Amino acid sequence: MKQKAYFETLEGGTEITYREPFGQMLFGATLYTIGYSCLIVAFLNLLFLRPLLLSCLLASLAWIAIMLSAVGAGCRRNGFRQHFGNVLGNFIRNRFAQFVADASVGSALCFGYRYGNKRHYFLKVNSKGITSVDWGPGQGNIPGKDNDWNVAMWFDPGAVIFDGIHDGVSLHIVGPSGHKAGRESFGKGFIAFLQANEVHLTLPPCELLGQEAEVIEALHPLGRIRAERDEYPARPIERMIDKGSIVLIEEIRGTSIYVRQKKRPNQASEVTARKLAETQG
């Protein structure tokens, strides 16, 4: 069955919109409702419950400390307004990625959500620092069902203009998780959107599928391989792969090549030596 792409490019081509799943929003709302309901109950226990058992006193104080420390840490890290804007994002499905002019870098790609006529931003990245876009399974994926795939945009850490979450990583998960076919469709559409806005992305040729290659920079997880005479960035499908290994190119997802190990470094060295000896002979 064909999967829906769940995104739309707006007129002008500088913005795409997509929606978070209703179930994910409901799950987030449920967690926050439980957490803050328990916080209110803890305050009410301290104010009105008499006599107050020692166990109730300790439980109430512990929950208040946990909740207030979490809120305080978020406000110190991101500021009061940004923190609660991030929290509000758990209840809003409408998200966007938008190119805007920036005086310092020329063009910035911004991610956030819209509420009414206002926008809240999570991340702003110099468009020249975007390095790749690919998709893959998340931790909740069930093999064979491929139910938890994500589209990831990788970028140079120095390209960050504004990080409203301060997670310090060099990738951003674009859009919701979902089935492989739907995330692949979204990923291809997102790449087309970036290319239409002059982001330079190199897509590997499909002819590489099924070829053997040598790992010239360890795949931990991102490294480089040599296929024929050309070099390409690549990622392992399973475990990390050391330099010198021989791998099989099994998938191309967006700008990334995914490989599976065939021979370990010592085996690869023996094969290379044998081929060299045959050539000289």
C-alpha positions as CSV (number, residue, x, y, z in Angstrom):
1,M,0.0,0.0,0.0
2,K,1.4,3.4,-0.9
3,Q,2.4,5.6,2.0
4,K,1.4,9.2,2.3
5,A,4.2,11.7,2.3
6,Y,2.6,14.0,4.9
7,F,4.4,17.1,3.8
8,E,3.7,20.1,1.6
9,T,5.9,22.6,-0.1
10,L,4.4,26.1,0.1
11,E,4.2,28.6,-2.7
12,G,7.6,30.1,-3.4
13,G,9.4,26.9,-2.6
14,T,11.3,28.2,0.5
15,E,9.2,26.4,3.1
16,I,7.7,22.9,3.7
17,T,5.2,22.0,6.3
18,Y,4.6,18.6,7.9
19,R,2.6,17.3,10.9
20,E,3.5,15.3,13.9
21,P,1.3,12.1,14.5
22,F,-1.7,12.6,16.6
23,G,-0.7,9.6,18.7
24,Q,2.7,11.1,19.5
25,M,1.1,14.4,20.5
26,L,-1.4,12.5,22.7
27,F,1.4,10.5,24.3
28,G,3.3,13.7,25.2
29,A,0.2,15.4,26.5
30,T,-0.5,12.4,28.7
31,L,2.9,12.4,30.2
32,Y,2.8,16.1,31.0
33,T,-0.7,15.8,32.4
34,I,0.3,13.1,34.8
35,G,3.5,14.9,35.8
36,Y,1.9,18.2,36.5
37,S,-1.2,16.7,38.1
38,C,1.0,14.9,40.6
39,L,2.8,18.2,41.2
40,I,-0.6,19.9,42.0
41,V,-1.5,17.0,44.3
42,A,1.8,17.3,46.1
43,F,1.3,21.0,46.8
44,L,-2.3,20.3,48.0
45,N,-1.0,17.6,50.3
46,L,1.4,20.1,51.9
47,L,-1.2,22.8,52.2
48,F,-4.4,21.1,53.2
49,L,-3.8,17.5,54.3
50,R,-3.9,17.2,58.1
51,P,-2.6,15.1,59.7
52,L,0.1,14.5,57.1
53,L,1.9,11.2,57.3
54,L,5.7,11.2,57.1
55,S,5.6,9.0,54.0
56,C,3.2,11.5,52.3
57,L,5.4,14.4,53.3
58,L,8.5,12.9,51.9
59,A,6.8,11.7,48.7
60,S,5.3,15.2,48.1
61,L,8.6,17.0,48.7
62,A,10.5,14.5,46.5
63,W,8.0,15.0,43.5
64,I,8.1,18.8,43.9
65,A,11.9,18.8,43.9
66,I,12.0,16.5,40.8
67,M,9.6,18.7,38.8
68,L,11.0,22.0,39.8
69,S,14.6,20.9,39.2
70,A,13.6,19.8,35.7
71,V,11.9,23.1,34.9
72,G,14.7,25.1,36.5
73,A,17.4,23.2,34.5
74,G,15.5,23.8,31.2
75,C,15.0,27.5,32.0
76,R,18.7,28.0,32.9
77,R,19.8,26.2,29.7
78,N,17.4,27.7,27.2
79,G,15.8,30.7,28.9
80,F,12.3,30.8,30.3
81,R,10.5,31.7,27.1
82,Q,12.4,29.2,24.9
83,H,11.9,26.4,27.5
84,F,8.2,26.7,27.8
85,G,7.9,27.3,24.0
86,N,9.6,23.9,23.6
87,V,7.2,22.3,26.1
88,L,4.2,23.8,24.2
89,G,5.6,22.1,21.0
90,N,4.6,18.8,22.5
91,F,1.0,19.7,22.0
92,I,1.2,21.3,18.5
93,R,1.3,19.1,15.4
94,N,2.1,21.8,12.7
95,R,5.8,21.9,12.0
96,F,7.9,23.6,9.3
97,A,11.3,23.9,7.7
98,Q,12.0,27.3,6.2
99,F,14.8,29.0,4.4
100,V,15.3,32.6,5.5
101,A,17.8,35.3,4.6
102,D,20.5,35.8,7.2
103,A,22.9,38.8,7.1
104,S,25.8,36.9,8.6
105,V,25.7,33.6,6.6
106,G,23.4,34.4,3.6
107,S,20.8,31.7,4.0
108,A,19.6,29.8,7.1
109,L,17.4,26.7,7.3
110,C,15.0,27.1,10.3
111,F,13.0,24.4,12.0
112,G,10.0,25.0,14.4
113,Y,6.3,25.1,14.8
114,R,3.6,27.6,14.1
115,Y,0.8,28.7,16.4
116,G,-1.6,31.2,14.9
117,N,0.5,33.9,13.2
118,K,3.5,33.3,15.5
119,R,6.5,30.9,15.0
120,H,8.6,29.2,17.6
121,Y,12.1,28.0,16.5
122,F,14.0,24.9,17.6
123,L,17.0,25.2,15.4
124,K,18.6,27.5,12.8
125,V,21.5,26.2,10.6
126,N,23.7,27.8,8.0
127,S,22.5,26.1,4.8
128,K,26.1,25.8,3.6
129,G,26.9,23.6,6.6
130,I,24.3,20.9,5.7
131,T,26.3,17.8,4.7
132,S,23.8,14.9,4.2
133,V,20.3,13.7,4.5
134,D,19.4,10.0,5.0
135,W,16.8,7.8,6.8
136,G,17.0,4.7,9.0
137,P,15.3,2.7,11.7
138,G,14.9,4.0,15.2
139,Q,15.1,2.1,18.5
140,G,11.5,1.1,18.4
141,N,11.6,-0.5,14.9
142,I,10.4,-4.0,14.5
143,P,12.3,-5.9,11.8
144,G,10.1,-7.0,9.0
145,K,7.5,-4.3,9.9
146,D,9.8,-1.3,9.5
147,N,7.4,0.8,11.7
148,D,9.9,3.3,13.3
149,W,12.0,5.0,10.6
150,N,13.3,8.6,10.8
151,V,14.7,11.1,8.4
152,A,17.9,12.7,9.6
153,M,19.7,15.8,8.4
154,W,23.4,16.0,9.2
155,F,25.3,19.2,9.5
156,D,28.6,20.8,10.6
157,P,28.4,21.7,14.3
158,G,30.0,25.1,13.4
159,A,27.0,25.8,11.1
160,V,24.6,26.2,14.0
161,I,23.2,29.8,14.2
162,F,20.6,29.1,16.9
163,D,20.0,25.9,19.0
164,G,16.9,26.3,21.1
165,I,17.2,22.9,22.7
166,H,21.0,22.9,23.2
167,D,21.5,19.1,22.6
168,G,24.9,19.7,21.1
169,V,24.5,17.1,18.3
170,S,25.2,17.5,14.6
171,L,22.0,16.0,13.3
172,H,18.3,16.9,13.4
173,I,15.5,14.5,13.0
174,V,13.2,16.0,10.4
175,G,9.5,15.1,10.7
176,P,7.8,12.3,12.6
177,S,8.8,8.7,12.7
178,G,6.9,6.1,10.7
179,H,7.0,3.3,8.2
180,K,10.0,2.9,5.9
181,A,8.1,3.7,2.7
182,G,6.6,6.9,4.1
183,R,9.9,8.1,5.5
184,E,11.7,7.3,2.3
185,S,9.1,9.4,0.3
186,F,9.4,12.3,2.8
187,G,13.2,12.0,2.7
188,K,13.4,12.3,-1.0
189,G,11.0,15.2,-1.0
190,F,13.1,17.0,1.7
191,I,16.3,16.5,-0.4
192,A,14.5,17.9,-3.4
193,F,13.4,20.9,-1.3
194,L,17.0,21.5,-0.1
195,Q,18.4,21.2,-3.6
196,A,15.8,23.6,-5.0
197,N,17.1,26.1,-2.4
198,E,20.7,25.7,-3.6
199,V,22.0,23.3,-0.9
200,H,24.7,21.2,-2.4
201,L,24.1,17.5,-1.8
202,T,25.8,14.7,-3.6
203,L,23.7,11.7,-4.3
204,P,25.6,8.4,-4.9
205,P,25.0,6.7,-8.2
206,C,22.6,3.7,-8.1
207,E,25.2,1.6,-10.1
208,L,27.1,1.1,-6.8
209,L,24.5,-1.2,-5.4
210,G,25.8,-4.7,-5.1
211,Q,29.4,-3.7,-5.5
212,E,32.3,-4.6,-3.1
213,A,34.3,-1.7,-1.6
214,E,37.2,-1.2,0.8
215,V,36.8,0.8,4.0
216,I,39.5,3.5,4.0
217,E,38.2,5.4,7.0
218,A,36.5,3.4,9.9
219,L,32.7,3.4,9.8
220,H,32.2,4.5,13.5
221,P,29.5,5.1,12.3
222,L,30.3,7.5,9.5
223,G,33.4,6.9,7.5
224,R,34.6,6.4,3.9
225,I,34.9,3.6,1.4
226,R,36.6,3.1,-1.9
227,A,34.6,1.5,-4.7
228,E,36.5,1.1,-8.0
229,R,38.6,4.3,-8.0
230,D,36.2,6.6,-6.3
231,E,35.7,7.4,-2.6
232,Y,32.3,7.9,-0.9
233,P,31.1,8.5,2.7
234,A,29.3,5.4,4.1
235,R,27.6,4.0,7.1
236,P,27.3,0.4,8.4
237,I,24.0,-1.4,8.4
238,E,24.8,-3.3,11.6
239,R,27.9,-2.9,13.8
240,M,30.8,-0.6,13.4
241,I,33.3,-1.6,10.7
242,D,37.1,-1.1,11.0
243,K,39.4,0.4,8.4
244,G,40.7,-2.1,5.8
245,S,37.5,-4.3,5.8
246,I,35.8,-5.4,2.6
247,V,32.1,-4.5,2.5
248,L,29.1,-5.0,0.2
249,I,27.1,-1.9,-0.8
250,E,23.5,-2.9,0.0
251,E,21.5,0.3,0.2
252,I,21.5,3.9,-0.8
253,R,19.3,6.1,1.3
254,G,19.4,9.7,0.2
255,T,23.0,10.9,0.3
256,S,24.3,7.9,2.3
257,I,25.6,4.6,1.3
258,Y,24.9,1.7,3.7
259,V,27.2,-1.3,3.7
260,R,27.5,-4.7,5.3
261,Q,30.9,-6.3,6.2
262,K,32.1,-9.2,4.1
263,K,35.8,-9.6,5.2
264,R,37.6,-8.3,8.2
265,P,40.8,-6.2,7.8
266,N,43.2,-9.2,8.0
267,Q,41.2,-11.1,5.5
268,A,41.0,-8.0,3.3
269,S,44.8,-7.7,3.5
270,E,45.3,-11.3,2.4
271,V,42.9,-10.8,-0.6
272,T,44.7,-7.6,-1.6
273,A,48.1,-9.2,-1.4
274,R,46.9,-12.2,-3.4
275,K,45.5,-10.0,-6.1
276,L,48.7,-8.0,-6.2
277,A,50.8,-11.1,-6.5
278,E,48.6,-12.4,-9.4
279,T,48.9,-9.1,-11.1
280,Q,52.7,-9.1,-10.8
281,G,52.9,-12.7,-11.9
